[in-house]
Amino acid sequence: MLTSISASTSPSLSTLSPSPPHKLPPDFTPKQLLDAIRQQNDETAALNLFYWASIHPNFKPALPIYEEIIRNLGHVGSFDSMEQILEDMRVSNCWPTEGTFKIFIENYAKRDLYDEAIGVLDTMEQVFQVKPGRFSYNFLLNVLVDGKKFNLVESVCSMMFTRGVKPDVSTFNIVIKAVCKSHQTRSAISMIEDMSNYGLAPDDITYTTIMKGYIEEGNLETALRIKEEMIAAQCPLSKLTVDVLIRGYCKEGRIEEALNFAEELWVEGFRPDQFTFNCLVLGLWKSGHVKQALELFDLMLQEGFDPHILTYNTLISGLCKSGQVDEAVEVLNNMISRDCSPDTVTYNTLISNLCKEKQMEQAIEIACIMTDKGILPDVRTFNSLIRGLCLTKNHDLAIDLFHGMKNYGCQPNDYTYNILINSLCSSGKIDRALGILKDMESSGCARDVVTYTTLIAGFCRNKKIEQAEEIFYQMNLQGVPRDKVAYNCLIDGLCMSKRMEKAAELMDQMILAGLQPDGFTYGSLIKGWCNVGIPENASRLLRTIETKGMALTPQTYNPLIHTFFQLKRTKEAMRLFREMEAKGTPPDAISYRTVFRGLCSGGGPIGEAVDFLVEMTEKRFMPDSSSFYMLADGLCCLSMENTLVMVVERIMKMDFFSENEVSTIRALMKIHRFQDAFAAIGRISQRRNPKRRY
């Protein structure tokens, strides 16, 4: 019977055991044989048992036994052997049914053999005289839709109608699902009208499928209109309908409407299940209603529903991002206690966020728990830990972990290398960064634009502009496209090195390459021209930015204002400052301090400096100590103590000083111990902003 079974997919007749691998009584029944076949570990063992039984005098061919053998062969894709079993069935007068051929369709589809799956229908009818009915056509159509073979759905439907097989509601529902999945949901509406031509009425699945299609297209309003049509047709909303609509509300961020909808249905007897709760919890969380999401999460647990792992992971991620790490760990513990096994995503979410917050001890502890649970760390786990160690300046440990990662068998990717190169460059450890680059090359990991840009920026920061230029030109040789960031990094480095002609030339190359300079490009050049004492070139660039319609920021104006004050061109400096205000770009703290320092450094009458200080404090900006001392000394020299007292009072009203501090300063001012009062103001200001420089 089995001589034609392929040796490559199942044992040959000569290798089959003459004794049963599974003990059966001499007078075994077909049911006992079927149960025994189902208990076998693989198709070889099942065939061994089947062969032993087939030569036994008590063996009687039975359809379930043949189908079980076909199913076993289908698992490993032994289609030739499956066809041979069909032939054996015909010889034994045990005729296959539509259900038998369903096994063939299912297994062909699993291996993307869709033409062969369709061909099963011809085999049924032409070889075995089994006429495919609605069951076979519906099953095949569903398989094609699930495989996204929408072009084949139409041809199978045509075949179905041509052969006189009438569709039922399930047929229409499957085709409507295909139409919706292919983003032609509007066409699905006309199919409801076609159903009436066959005496069919849409059911809850019909309406729900169309609603889901519109929701996936981002058209919730039309989906809600379909819901009203469904109610008007006296078709009750199913549990699936409710869940689809709730998900639609949540997807659009209309969480309040989702909750109201669920509450209305609650009155009518609807009870949320695991899916409903998960949707609402995630919807609340994504809409920023953190407290309500956690409350609903607790209610979900009280009602005995297990959150989906996606719900747990979302809550853990959100809690970590909002700095509630302890609460995130508590959710993890709750997850474990409810037998919902955390996956790699769960642990990586916690580890990644802990590393971002530089909480490395906790991150490493979670990584240890992860491995203790038998979950192997992946490249994202290692990348998060390496990034965290770099953020905390533990470069030696980061490199040790990098080498440990490779020894463990987890291959670093470009992100791993870029993290290390960037961190080492930022810390001035250029030689070590180049060592990582060589490792990257030898490992076969391609250097990308991020790698090159990181190196260019690192060399520029460490004043190694020639090496930065060399890296920049290597990009072209290696076929890596130079983007705007790469150009900007090198232009900024050239400007810092006062090589302005070369920087301007590089901007021209950038434009020829089809990349338009942005605010950073012009800002670097403006600052550079100011640093070399040629503000006219900087002014021309400022006007270029304006004519291009780009935003003029304080960072663009500030270098020019500073340079004009240095050159004692006070009027031009003040004109630029007022222009900045007039153009709707609010000056920042550096703008105000630059102007105040310029006016106090002999840039104009002392009254102008006092007036500007009043203006500055009205905008809630505090003057820097050294400039304030200049103004105070000038006022004292001119015997303008009353003005000085007024100025100090204005500064103290900015809420930066405690009552005791105000009392002390006023007392010192009253007895004309101005220097002591200024020193006290300076100390307080330094405490408020200990490391700020202007």
C-alpha angles and dihedrals in degrees: 000000000000102000093114097054109122114256091215094062104029138013120282120244091258093057096048114110115249090212124064116259087211120050113248128174117249090249096046120166127226088252092055091049092049092050090048093050090051090054094058118110098225144004092267093059091044091052091047090055093043091052093049090050094045093061092045116103091230093057115118120181110246129180096229091055094051091046092051091053090048089049091052092051090046091059090065096035097248093157096160089054091047090054090049090054088053089054090049089052090056091049089051092048090241101133122207121236133209087273090059092055091046086070090058093048092048095050095044089053092050088062095043092251093139097154089055089048090056090045089061088076091060091047090052094054104031101039105026101024090233105142110216111237134190090288093061095041093047092048092049092046091051091050091051092049092049088051090050092239092144094156090061093049092071094050092049090049089051090049090050094052093042091055092051099250108147117221122235131202090277090056092054092045091054093048091046088053088054092050092049093046090052089055096249096116094148089065089058090068092061090052090064087061090049090056091066090059087066094044091255130135125206116254132205091279091055094053094039093051091053091046090051090050093054092045091052088052089053094251104125094156093063090046089056090050088054088052090056090050089051092053091046089054087055091242107145120232110254127213088258091052092054093048092048092052093046089051088049092053091048093047090056091047091247092132096150090058090048091054092046090050091051090047093051091051091046088065088053091053102268114145121196118238133199093286093050093049092047091052093049095045092050091044093052092046096049090047090057096253093130098159093048091047091054091046091052089045089056090047089051090055092046090053089056098248120138114227116235115254088246089059091051092047093049092050092047091049093047094048091050093049091051091051095252095128095151090055090048091053088048090055089050091052090047089051092053093045090056092053093249100138113221112233132211090275091056094052094039090052091056095041093047094050094043089052091050088054089048091241093141099160092059092042092054090045091054090048089054091050088050093055092042088058089056095252109136118224115243133204091279091055092052093043092053093050093045090049091049092050090050091050089053091047093245092139096155091055091045091054091045089053089046091057091042089053091058093045089051089057098251108129114222114235131212090274091057093052093044092052092054095042092049094047094046091047091049089053092050093250094132097154092055090047090054089050090056088048091055089049088051091053095047092049091057093242106146118237111235134196090274091057093051094042091050091053093046091051091046094051091046092050089052092048094247095131096158091058089047090054090049091053090047092056092043087064090065093047091050092050094245109142114238110231132197092271092056091050092046093050093053094041089052091048092050090049091051088051089051092240092137100159091055091047092051090048091051090053089055089052089050091055092047088053088060096255117127117219114245135201092284092054094051092040091056092049094046091051090045095052089047091051091054091048099250104119092162091072089047090051091052090053089050090056090046089057089050095050090050090057093241122148116269106218131190087251087062096049101038099073091051093047090049092049094049090052090049089053090048090244091137098160092055091047092051092045090056092047092052090044089055090053093046094052090059096252106127112224113241131223092276091052092055095043091048092053093043092050090047093051092046092050094068096282094134146330114330090238089064090055091050092049091049091050089055090050091047095051090048086061089051095248119142118219118236116255100244094052091046090052090054091053093045092050090050092050091048092050089052091047090242094142094145091056089048092053090050091051093050091048090054091051092049091052091064091089092243092114132068122230092256091050091050091049092050094049093046091051092052091047092050093058091043095248088143098158091054090048091050091048090053091050089049093051092049092047090049091052091051093050106017099169105025119123128189 
